Amino acid sequence: MSRITLLPKDDRSNGWSAILPRREPRAPLACDTSADVVVIGAGFAGLGAARRLAELRPEARIVIVDAQQLGENASGRNSGFAIDLPHNVGSSLEELRKGHAYMRLARAGIASLRQSVRRHGIDCDWSEDGKYHIASSNRGVEEILEPTVAELDRLGEPYEWLGREQTASRLGTRNFAASVFTRGTVLLNPAALTRGLGDTLPENVTLYENSPVLDAEFRNAVTLRTARGSVRAPKAILAVNGLAMRFGFWKRKLLNFAAHASLSRPLTDAEHAALGEIKPWGATPANAFAGVTMRYTNDRRILIRQNIHFCPGLRQSDERRARIQADHQRLFDQRFPMLRGVTMEHTWTGFICLSRNGTPGFGQVAPNVWSAVCQNAVGVPKGTISGRLSAEMALGEDSPLIADMISLGTPTTVPPRPFLDIGVRGRLAYELFRNRHER
Ligand SMILES: Cc1cc2nc3c(=O)[nH]c(=O)nc-3n(C[C@H](O)[C@H](O)[C@H](O)COP(=O)(O)OP(=O)(O)OC[C@H]3O[C@@H](n4cnc5c(N)ncnc54)[C@H](O)[C@@H]3O)c2cc1C
């Protein structure tokens, strides 16, 4: 039996849900119940798994339990990019080598989300706007953007190269030396999408929110206990992201990092005009750790995502978040000097799970447990598809996409603490120093 000693905690900082109307959560688990399959975790992975299970077995009873409310986890706190291409050359070489498999998976994840959004009319600002990969410095252009386009050529993917002036006319800031535009990324409000997916699950799925699993037994049957109830099922899907280690799986294989984003207040008509009446856009940095992810949203807010640090305890202090908010404001002011007086209205923390070799925690991990965890910071498409494919595996189905997923590999072991902390923090500090020209 695994006693779960570290639980997710909602610090109520999430800006994406703060700008949405209030939502009543589903009731917590308060009885002893059973299911054909139980899914633990209601992020993109768990919601993808539950929906796929229900599609394939409409007569089965599926239960999904989550410690928090829909949209308050990493899935509801990200920057809202559903990206169809490998992230960038520096962060994910292994995935780049498997570029085509990766793209098939990401595009299948996006297609499934698109289908749910259209079928159920999910109001989440779904915008097929593409994205800009940006470099601030000439060194960033040479070291990251030029290799990126070489990779896109190799993959046979179309793109548009934009110099400083063209980038400025699209993004409304002269901060960038160049950018590469690709068409396949979707931009969205992740809290609205996560809520919408959870609220439109098929009838044979029962979702329990605010129901942390406190202990779990994975024997012939799976038994999960919460404070006021339990679920028993012959099979389980584990979709708890970096907390999978607490359930006894992927031990010393997953690394949890805190990541931060801010949303400004909406720009006025005059401020929008000062940017050049531009269209909404999303931009990912040449270096994911040192650079700044940004968006100009449909409701005219600017998003800033910067500051990632190793955080195995999955807690962040309000004081540190306040310092990060001041830093985001400074980054915003540097990029948009014409928008003086526009402040960051919300700054939040979310937790991302990475593996040392950039691979997912996917597949069968015990006779009756399948795993869809560790999305390496691109969980909107990858979490969705890994959840769906783990559901297919659990039901004994096979598909070429499962083979693609398995071809990405599995996480390698990391050193024990405190060597791990020293190694990860040292590596991160080196990355930040080496790419300081991109900040
Ligand atoms: C600031 C930030 C920006 C990001 N930007 C992007 C982006 O633009 N695009 C992108 O694709 N990805 C992005 N990511 C990463 C992305 O958000 C994650 O990869 C993805 O949300 C992971 O989804 P998941 O379903 O695997 O996990 P989660 O969303 O973390 O869901 C796991 C669920 O498990 C539940 N759980 C854990 N333990 C228990 C327990 N004991 N009992 C019950 N439930 C439990 C949690 O409550 C949680 O709801 C970003 C992340 C952050 C933080």
The ligand as a Gaussian input file, in Angstrom:
#p B3LYP/6-31G(d) Opt

LIG

0 1
 C        3.580000      28.177000     -16.227000
 C        3.466000      26.977000     -17.123000
 C        3.441000      27.150000     -18.508000
 C        3.290000      26.044000     -19.358000
 N        3.085000      26.251000     -20.688000
 C        2.706000      25.209000     -21.472000
 C        2.227000      25.446000     -22.790000
 O        2.092000      26.583000     -23.242000
 N        1.904000      24.366000     -23.547000
 C        1.970000      23.083000     -23.063000
 O        1.674000      22.137000     -23.805000
 N        2.369000      22.846000     -21.792000
 C        2.707000      23.864000     -20.985000
 N        3.035000      23.651000     -19.676000
 C        3.071000      22.268000     -19.183000
 C        1.676000      21.675000     -19.031000
 O        0.855000      22.524000     -18.267000
 C        1.779000      20.298000     -18.345000
 O        2.702000      19.497000     -19.060000
 C        0.442000      19.583000     -18.354000
 O       -0.574000      20.389000     -17.847000
 C        0.529000      18.298000     -17.562000
 O       -0.746000      17.695000     -17.641000
 P       -1.042000      16.406000     -16.766000
 O       -2.450000      16.036000     -16.976000
 O        0.006000      15.395000     -17.019000
 O       -0.804000      16.887000     -15.256000
 P       -1.586000      17.931000     -14.304000
 O       -2.266000      18.972000     -15.061000
 O       -0.580000      18.344000     -13.280000
 O       -2.695000      17.031000     -13.644000
 C       -2.366000      16.067000     -12.676000
 C       -3.543000      15.966000     -11.735000
 O       -3.270000      14.943000     -10.769000
 C       -3.903000      15.330000      -9.566000
 N       -3.316000      14.608000      -8.437000
 C       -2.028000      14.549000      -8.032000
 N       -1.913000      13.826000      -6.902000
 C       -3.169000      13.402000      -6.590000
 C       -3.712000      12.640000      -5.529000
 N       -2.949000      12.157000      -4.508000
 N       -5.051000      12.408000      -5.535000
 C       -5.856000      12.867000      -6.530000
 N       -5.389000      13.620000      -7.546000
 C       -4.059000      13.889000      -7.574000
 C       -3.622000      16.829000      -9.469000
 O       -4.530000      17.480000      -8.600000
 C       -3.769000      17.266000     -10.926000
 O       -5.051000      17.767000     -11.191000
 C        3.229000      24.723000     -18.803000
 C        3.258000      24.558000     -17.412000
 C        3.356000      25.659000     -16.577000
 C        3.337000      25.445000     -15.109000

